[in-house]
């Protein structure tokens, strides 16, 4: 399965901050959840599908990118799709 781990997504709050050197930058806040994109939707992934108005990322701009949102990384890992090495 082809997937793209995005993790935490940040969105602007509308507030502009200024750093110690006088440069302005937008304040951001985390969007709830752990985010992953896939190209192939399986039955196990259906409960996690979201449809953002403006996706943060897509596969090379492909229109068939499926956006998923999980409560956290552990919920994603529990599906057994991503292979994770044990720390031993």
Secondary structure as UniProt FT lines:
FT   STRAND          3..7
FT   STRAND          10..18
FT   TURN            20..21
FT   STRAND          24..30
FT   STRAND          34..38
FT   HELIX           43..48
FT   STRAND          49..50
FT   TURN            60..61
FT   TURN            63..64
FT   STRAND          66..70
FT   HELIX           73..77
FT   TURN            78..80
//
